[in-house]
Amino acid sequence: MPRIFRRAFRPWTAACLGGVLFAVSHPLPAEAAPPEGYKPVWADEFDGNSLDTNKWIYWLAGRRRDAVNTSDAVSVTNGCLTITTYTQNGKNYTGMISTKGKFERVHGYWEARIRFEDSPGTWSAFWLQSPTMGEPVGNTAKAGIEIDICEHRLISKENKEIAARVQHTLHWDGYGEAHQYDAQSTPDIGLDAGFHIYGFEWTDDTYRFYVDGKLTWTNTKAVSNANEFTILSSEVQDFEWAGRVPAAGYGDLAASKTKMIVDYVRCYAKD
């Protein structure tokens, strides 16, 4: 197996919360192998001590929704990348990173092993984005789309706990009046604890979404044939689909327990 995917299955892993090493009590699932005929082309195993800026950029820095995106919210330690959502002096902070301009491709199989620790008012996601979405409207093959491989929330807009599931979503034709979307939530499948593997296969006519190696959604709408980049993100918005932001916020950077913890991101292409 190529060195970029050198890490073998580990019955448990270490991750970093607030700079403190702890042992994850929930076993990592076995490797969810890509579909037959795929080979590795890109990966980040997060084995360093900081974000690899040869692979990622800090994306959409500054104010977004009800938080400020900052590089301070993104850390790499003990083999994991962590995005921490926190509150300082009454202002919420979080982070987003992307491979825009670093790694973009058409078709393939993407996979990430992630532990979600969301709170009310926040959601976290592993997704793909075309830099030309909606240009032109009505031609997703040329324009590309937004592909949310997985979006995770603790609670819904109706204040229902939904932490054991994720949502897969497609957005296309821009974000204005022409915007369209399709979405599918998984059942409650235990995604509220531990690491889980989220996979996505994109061919010239079909999207397939996987959780822990099991197919959870197939969709043939709005298929993109445009280059797309990869994004890892956490977001904050009050009174919206993730519920209310706590009145006291999320705690400072050292104390916050609102995190998205990523063990690896990998991409494969057809032989």
C-alpha positions as CSV (number, residue, x, y, z in Angstrom):
1,M,0.0,0.0,0.0
2,P,1.4,3.5,-0.9
3,R,3.0,5.4,1.9
4,I,0.4,8.1,2.0
5,F,-2.0,5.5,3.3
6,R,0.5,3.8,5.5
7,R,-1.5,3.9,8.7
8,A,-3.0,0.5,9.6
9,F,-6.2,0.0,11.6
10,R,-5.7,0.9,15.2
11,P,-8.0,-0.6,17.8
12,W,-8.0,2.8,19.5
13,T,-6.4,6.1,18.8
14,A,-5.3,9.2,20.6
15,A,-6.7,12.6,19.9
16,C,-6.2,16.0,21.4
17,L,-8.8,18.0,23.2
18,G,-7.8,21.4,24.5
19,G,-4.1,20.3,24.1
20,V,-4.5,17.3,26.4
21,L,-3.9,13.8,25.1
22,F,-6.6,11.3,25.9
23,A,-7.4,7.8,24.8
24,V,-10.6,7.5,22.7
25,S,-12.8,5.0,24.5
26,H,-14.7,4.0,21.4
27,P,-12.9,1.7,19.0
28,L,-12.2,3.0,15.5
29,P,-14.2,1.1,12.9
30,A,-12.2,-1.2,10.6
31,E,-10.9,0.3,7.4
32,A,-13.8,1.0,4.9
33,A,-12.0,0.0,1.7
34,P,-12.8,2.0,-1.4
35,P,-14.9,0.4,-4.2
36,E,-13.1,-2.0,-6.4
37,G,-10.8,-0.5,-9.0
38,Y,-9.8,2.6,-7.1
39,K,-6.2,3.6,-6.2
40,P,-5.0,6.3,-3.7
41,V,-4.1,9.7,-5.2
42,W,-4.1,12.1,-2.2
43,A,-4.3,11.9,1.5
44,D,-3.6,13.8,4.8
45,E,-3.1,11.6,7.8
46,F,-2.5,14.6,10.1
47,D,0.7,13.2,11.5
48,G,2.5,16.6,11.9
49,N,2.2,19.3,14.5
50,S,0.4,21.9,12.4
51,L,-1.8,22.1,9.3
52,D,0.0,21.1,6.1
53,T,-0.4,24.2,4.0
54,N,0.9,22.4,1.0
55,K,-2.4,20.5,1.1
56,W,-4.9,22.9,2.8
57,I,-5.7,26.6,3.0
58,Y,-7.6,28.3,5.8
59,W,-10.9,29.0,4.1
60,L,-13.3,31.9,4.3
61,A,-11.5,33.6,7.1
62,G,-13.4,36.3,9.0
63,R,-17.1,36.7,9.8
64,R,-19.4,33.9,8.6
65,R,-22.9,33.5,10.0
66,D,-22.7,33.9,13.8
67,A,-19.0,33.2,14.2
68,V,-15.6,34.3,13.0
69,N,-13.5,31.8,11.1
70,T,-9.9,31.8,12.5
71,S,-6.8,29.7,12.1
72,D,-6.6,29.6,15.9
73,A,-9.6,27.2,15.9
74,V,-7.6,24.6,13.8
75,S,-5.0,22.4,15.4
76,V,-3.1,19.2,14.4
77,T,-1.7,17.0,17.2
78,N,-1.4,13.4,18.1
79,G,-2.4,12.2,14.6
80,C,-5.7,14.2,14.4
81,L,-6.9,17.5,13.1
82,T,-9.3,19.3,15.4
83,I,-11.6,22.2,14.7
84,T,-12.7,23.8,17.9
85,T,-15.7,26.1,18.2
86,Y,-15.2,28.5,21.1
87,T,-16.3,31.8,22.6
88,Q,-14.1,34.7,23.7
89,N,-15.2,38.1,24.9
90,G,-18.7,37.4,23.8
91,K,-17.8,36.5,20.3
92,N,-17.9,33.0,18.7
93,Y,-15.0,31.5,16.8
94,T,-14.6,28.4,14.6
95,G,-12.7,27.2,11.6
96,M,-12.8,26.0,8.0
97,I,-10.1,24.5,5.8
98,S,-10.2,23.5,2.1
99,T,-8.0,22.1,-0.6
100,K,-9.0,24.9,-3.1
101,G,-6.1,25.5,-5.4
102,K,-4.1,22.6,-3.8
103,F,-6.1,19.5,-4.8
104,E,-9.2,19.5,-7.0
105,R,-10.5,16.7,-9.1
106,V,-13.4,15.2,-11.0
107,H,-14.8,11.8,-9.9
108,G,-13.3,9.5,-7.4
109,Y,-13.9,8.1,-3.9
110,W,-13.4,10.3,-0.8
111,E,-13.2,9.0,2.7
112,A,-12.6,10.6,6.2
113,R,-12.7,9.2,9.7
114,I,-14.3,11.7,11.9
115,R,-15.6,12.1,15.5
116,F,-18.2,14.8,15.9
117,E,-18.6,16.7,19.2
118,D,-21.2,19.3,18.2
119,S,-23.3,21.6,20.5
120,P,-26.6,23.5,20.0
121,G,-26.2,26.1,17.3
122,T,-23.3,24.4,15.6
123,W,-22.9,21.9,12.8
124,S,-19.8,20.3,11.2
125,A,-19.3,18.9,7.7
126,F,-17.0,17.1,5.3
127,W,-17.9,18.3,1.8
128,L,-16.9,19.1,-1.8
129,Q,-17.4,22.4,-3.6
130,S,-17.0,23.6,-7.2
131,P,-15.4,27.0,-7.6
132,T,-17.9,27.7,-10.4
133,M,-21.2,26.4,-8.9
134,G,-24.1,28.0,-10.7
135,E,-22.0,29.3,-13.6
136,P,-24.0,28.6,-15.7
137,V,-27.3,27.8,-14.0
138,G,-28.9,24.7,-15.4
139,N,-25.7,22.9,-16.4
140,T,-24.3,21.1,-13.3
141,A,-21.9,19.1,-15.5
142,K,-20.1,22.3,-16.4
143,A,-20.7,24.4,-13.3
144,G,-20.3,21.8,-10.6
145,I,-22.3,21.7,-7.3
146,E,-21.9,21.5,-3.6
147,I,-21.7,18.0,-2.3
148,D,-22.1,17.6,1.5
149,I,-20.7,14.1,2.1
150,C,-21.8,14.4,5.8
151,E,-23.3,17.2,7.9
152,H,-23.6,16.6,11.6
153,R,-25.7,18.4,14.2
154,L,-26.5,17.7,17.9
155,I,-30.1,19.0,17.6
156,S,-32.5,20.1,14.9
157,K,-34.2,23.4,14.4
158,E,-37.1,21.8,16.3
159,N,-34.8,21.1,19.3
160,K,-34.9,17.3,18.6
161,E,-31.7,15.4,19.4
162,I,-30.3,14.0,16.1
163,A,-26.6,13.4,17.1
164,A,-26.8,9.7,16.1
165,R,-27.3,10.5,12.4
166,V,-25.8,12.6,9.6
167,Q,-27.3,14.3,6.6
168,H,-26.1,14.0,3.0
169,T,-27.0,17.0,0.8
170,L,-26.6,18.2,-2.8
171,H,-26.9,21.9,-3.7
172,W,-26.8,23.2,-7.2
173,D,-27.5,26.2,-9.5
174,G,-25.9,28.7,-7.1
175,Y,-27.3,30.1,-3.9
176,G,-29.8,32.6,-5.3
177,E,-33.3,32.3,-6.7
178,A,-32.3,29.4,-9.0
179,H,-30.9,27.3,-6.1
180,Q,-32.0,23.7,-5.9
181,Y,-31.1,20.9,-3.4
182,D,-31.8,17.3,-2.5
183,A,-31.0,15.7,0.9
184,Q,-31.1,12.4,2.8
185,S,-30.7,11.9,6.5
186,T,-29.4,8.5,7.8
187,P,-31.3,6.7,10.4
188,D,-30.0,6.9,14.0
189,I,-26.9,4.7,13.6
190,G,-24.8,5.5,16.6
191,L,-22.9,8.4,15.2
192,D,-23.1,10.3,18.5
193,A,-20.1,8.6,19.9
194,G,-16.7,7.7,18.7
195,F,-15.0,7.9,15.3
196,H,-16.9,6.8,12.1
197,I,-15.9,6.5,8.5
198,Y,-17.7,8.7,5.9
199,G,-17.2,7.7,2.3
200,F,-18.4,9.2,-1.0
201,E,-18.1,7.8,-4.6
202,W,-18.7,10.1,-7.5
203,T,-18.9,8.7,-11.0
204,D,-19.9,10.3,-14.3
205,D,-23.6,9.5,-13.6
206,T,-24.1,8.7,-9.9
207,Y,-23.3,9.7,-6.4
208,R,-23.0,7.1,-3.6
209,F,-22.7,7.9,0.1
210,Y,-21.4,5.5,2.7
211,V,-21.1,5.4,6.5
212,D,-18.8,2.8,8.1
213,G,-18.6,1.0,4.7
214,K,-22.4,0.7,4.3
215,L,-24.3,2.5,1.5
216,T,-26.6,5.1,2.9
217,W,-27.8,7.1,-0.2
218,T,-27.6,6.9,-4.0
219,N,-28.4,9.9,-6.1
220,T,-28.3,10.6,-9.8
221,K,-29.5,14.2,-9.8
222,A,-27.3,17.2,-10.8
223,V,-24.2,15.2,-11.5
224,S,-21.1,17.4,-11.7
225,N,-18.3,16.9,-14.2
226,A,-16.3,19.9,-12.9
227,N,-13.3,20.0,-10.6
228,E,-14.3,20.1,-6.9
229,F,-12.2,20.8,-3.8
230,T,-12.5,19.3,-0.3
231,I,-13.7,21.2,2.8
232,L,-13.7,20.4,6.5
233,S,-15.7,22.9,8.5
234,S,-17.7,23.8,11.6
235,E,-20.2,26.6,11.6
236,V,-22.4,28.6,14.1
237,Q,-25.8,30.0,13.5
238,D,-28.5,30.9,16.0
239,F,-32.2,30.3,15.5
240,E,-31.4,28.0,12.5
241,W,-31.3,24.3,11.6
242,A,-28.9,23.4,14.5
243,G,-30.9,25.1,17.3
244,R,-30.0,27.9,19.6
245,V,-26.5,29.1,20.5
246,P,-26.0,28.7,24.2
247,A,-26.4,32.0,26.1
248,A,-23.0,31.5,27.7
249,G,-21.4,30.5,24.5
250,Y,-19.1,27.5,24.1
251,G,-16.3,28.2,26.5
252,D,-12.9,29.6,25.6
253,L,-10.4,27.8,23.3
254,A,-8.9,25.7,26.1
255,A,-12.2,24.8,27.8
256,S,-14.5,24.2,24.8
257,K,-15.8,20.7,24.2
258,T,-17.4,21.6,20.8
259,K,-15.1,19.9,18.3
260,M,-14.8,18.2,15.0
261,I,-11.9,15.7,15.2
262,V,-10.5,14.2,12.0
263,D,-8.2,11.2,11.9
264,Y,-7.6,11.3,8.1
265,V,-8.9,12.4,4.7
266,R,-8.2,10.3,1.7
267,C,-9.0,10.4,-2.0
268,Y,-8.9,7.6,-4.5
269,A,-9.3,7.5,-8.3
270,K,-10.2,4.8,-10.8
271,D,-7.2,2.8,-12.2
